[in-house]
Amino acid sequence: MNNSKKFKEYLKNQDIEGLKSIPKGELHNHGGLGMKFETIYKYTDKQIKKPSENMYGIKGLDDFIFNEYINHVKTKNDFLWTIEETIKEAINDGITKLEASIDCHEILRFEDENNFFNSIYSIVDKYNDKIEFKPEIGVAKSITDENLKNLVPKLIESGVFRSIDLYGDEAITGFERYKDYYKYAKEKGLKLKAHAGEFLGANNVKEAVAVLNLDEIQHGFRAIEDEYVVDMIKERNIRLNICPTSNLYLKAIDNIKNHPVKDLFNKGVDISINTDDLIVFDSNVSEEYLMLYNNNIFSVEELDLIRLNSIK
């Protein structure tokens, strides 16, 4: 029985362990937050507090990260542990291609930049026989001009990172500030991503694509609100890396059955299904697939097509 046939059977039979055994990709993952909460709970000797179940938007997520999480991830060894645990979690879920972001500020934990780059490369190499881990440069919109200028170019030039992602509160509008860095990243062969169109409308997606010349969009589902933007995404062959449970948890949508992911799929938009921040949203990729199937959003055939596209 081939993987596609097995995958469909496992969905129909509600076999989560079977689903975990099937190869799949994850293209929207924030590396330090990519483990189950129970994992970091044990690591911190049960000191870290569980994320609130009543988060509203990115500010609610940031409240957990900056007022709780960082109090327990203090050293470079703590940081490296979070990256390895993210990879281990992905391997356990059958992820064979993982694009996980590492915030550019993490380099400041290290004595020198080469120590940082070598540490990340060593992790890539350590798990290379089990997973294709493609580190991604994470750039928060709140970054200072000084750090944007001093940190991002050297990460682009390092050869360690395969893509770049811009994230943060969508209320911080405008993408011109990052344009030259994205152009440079493209010249160096990096894939270009950015968060857009999760809370703000289709125009936020259109602006991000136009200014940054994106290859993929993290979330981006509000593109559905403007047919022109949907057509632009299709014409440019831009993939939307969607995280349904995250969108529901942060109240970007009111009901999973109202998520426009299926409408986008039906219009021919390339999509992938991802976790976003597993530590908070507590749903791995296999569980996301099963949830979408159980809510009659996608058929087993459609989910298998999405899965196959995610590992191309």
N, C-alpha and C positions, 0 to 999 in steps of 0.2 A: 504494500500500500504506500503510495507516494505521500509527500508531506501535505499537499493540498487536500487529498482525500481524507487523511487523518485529521487535519485541522477542522474540516467541515463536520466530521463525525464527533470530534471532541466538543465543538460548539453545541451540536444537537443534543449531546449526552450530558451537558453541563460539567464536563470533565476538565477542571481547572489545571490539574497536574498534567494532563495530556496536552493541553494548550501550551503550557510552559515548555514542553519538549520540542515545540515546533519553531524553526528559525523565524525571526522577525526583526525589524529594525526599530530603533527609537531615535528620533531626530529633534526632539524638544525636551531637554532634560537639563536642569540646573545642578551641576555636578556635586556640589557640597551638600545638596538637599535630596540626593537620589537614593536614600536608604529608607526602609521602614522605620517608623518612630521607635518601635521596640528595640531596634538595633542600637540607636544612639542613647536610648533610655538606659540600657545596660552599660554602655560605654561610660556614661556619666554617673554611674552608681545610683541610678534612679533620681538624679538631681534635676534634670531638665524637665520643664513643665510641658504638658501636652498642648499642642496648638488649639486655639479656640475653634469650636464648631460653628461659630457665628461670625465669620469674617465677611467684611464687605469691601470688596475691591482690593487693589494692590496695597493700599494703606494698612489694611488689616493683616495682610501677609507680611509686609515690612515690619509691622509691630512685633510679630513673632520672631522674625529674623534678627532685628537689631536690638530688641529688648530682652530676648531670651536666648536664642540660638548662639549668638556670638559670645555670650557669657560662658559658654561651655566648649567652644572651639577657639581656643586662645593661642595655641602654638602652631608652628609649622608642622609638627608631627600630628597634631589634631587634624589640621587641614588635610594632610596627605592621607590620613586614615579615612576621612569622609570621601575622598575621591576613590580610594580602593573599595570601600564599602558600596559605593554607587556602582562600580563595575561588577562586584560580586553579586549584587542584587540583580543587575541586568543579566548576567550569565545564568543565574538561577531561573530567570524568566524566559530563557531561550532567546535573548537578544544577541544577534550575531554582528550587528553594526550599531554602535552607540556614538552619537554626537552629543557630548555633554559639555556645557559651558563651565569655564573656570574664570571667575571674576578677575579682572586685570590687577586689582589691588592686592591679590594674594601674593604677588611677587615681592611685596614689601615685607612679608614675613621672613624672607630669606636673607642671609648675610650678603650674598651677591647674586646677580641675575643668572649666572651659569649654574649655580646650585639649584635654583628654581627650575630652569629648563631641563637640566639633567634628571631631576627628581621626577618631573612629569614624563619625560621620555622613558625613564626606567619603568614606570608604571605601565606605560603603553607596551613596552617590550615584555614585561612580566606576564601579561595576560594575552599576549598576541596569539597563542595557540588556541584560545577559547573564544576570543571576541576581537572584532576590529574596532578598537577604541580610537575615536577621532576627536582629540581635544579641541575645544572651541573657545575663542577669546570672548569673555563676557564684559560688556561695557555698560555700566549703569548710567542713566541720564543725569544722575546727581553728581557725576564725576566732576572734579574741579578742572579748570582749563589747564592748570599746571600738570596734573596727573594725566589728562588726556594727551597732552603734548609729550610728556616724558615716558609714559608707560606703554601706550598702545603701539607706537611704531616699533619698539624693540620686540614686542610680542609677535607682531606681524612678521618681522624679519627673522625670528628665531628658527623657523622651520619646524617647530614643534606643533603648531596649531594649524588646523585644516579649514577652519571657518571662523566667522566673527558674528556676534549677536549683540544687538542693542536692546536693553530692557529697562523697565522702571515705570513710574506713574505716567500713564498716557496723557494726563493733564499737563505734563511738561511737554508742550507741543513744539513742533519744528524739528527738522532733520538736517538743516544746512550746516550746523555745527560739526557734524560728523562726516560730511561729504568727502572731504579730502582724504580722510583716514580710510574710508570705504573704497575709494578709488585706488589708494595705495595697496590695500589688502587684495583687491581684484588683480592688480598688476603682479602681486606675489603668489597668485594662484589660489587664494582662499575663497571659499564659498561665502556669499553675503546673505545674512539673515537679519531680521529685526522684528521686535514685537510691535504689532499694530493691529487695530481693528478688533480689539477684545471688548473694550468699554466704549470707545469712541466709534464713530460711524465709518462708512465706506471712504469718506474723504481722507481719513487718517491713513488708510491703506494706500490710497492713490498717491498721496504725498510721499509716503515712505518709499514706495516703488520708484516714483519719478526722481526723487532726490538721491537715493542711495543705490539705485540700479540693482535691486535685490534679486537674488536667486530663489529665496524661500522666505515665507512670512511665518512668524510664530504667532499662532492664533489666526487672526485675519478673517474670521468668519463673518464679520459685519460687512464685508465686501458684498454680501448677498443683497444689501440694501440699495445697490446701484448697479444696474445691468452693464453700464459702461465699464465699471471697475472689474466686474466679473470677466468681461471680454478682454480687458487689458491683462489680467492675470493669466487667462488662457493663451492669449497671443504670445506672451512672454514665457510661457511654460513654467510659471511660478508655482511651486508647491506650497500648500498651507499645512503647517504642522500643528494639528489641532489636539487639544487636551480636554475632552468633554467633562470629566469629573471635576477638574480644576475650574472650568467655566461655571459649573453649577455651584460649586462650593463657595466661590467668590461672588456669586450672585450676578455674574455677567449674563446668565440666562435664568429664567424662573422655573423651568421644568425641562428635564432632559429630552422629553418628547418634542419640545419646541426648538431644540438645537438645529440650526440651519445646515449642519454638516451634510445631511442627506441631500438637501436641495443643491448645495454646491457640487456634490458628487454627481448628481443627475445632470447638472449643467456642463459636466466635463472637466471640472476643476480637479487637479491632482491633489490628493490629501494624504496625510499620514495620521495615525492615532498614537498618542504619547501620554506620558505621565505628568510632565511639568515639574512638580516638586513632590516626590513620593512621601517624604517625611510628613507632609501636611495632608495631602489628599488621599493617601493610603489606598491607591488603586494602581497596580502595575499594568503593563500593556496587555497581558493576557486577560486580566480582569476587565479592562476597558473594552476589549473585543466582546467578551461575554455579556457585559452590560448592554452594549449597543445591540447585540443580537436579541437579548431577552426583552428589550424595549421595542422590538420590531422596527428599529431604525434602519438596519441593514440586514440583508440575507446572508447566509453562509458564503454564497458565491461572491457577493460584493466584498465581504470582509476578507476573503482570501485574496482577492485582487488587490485590495489595499495593503495587505500584509506583504504580498510579493513585490509590489512597487516600493515598499519601504526598505527592501534589502537590495535593490538594484544598484 
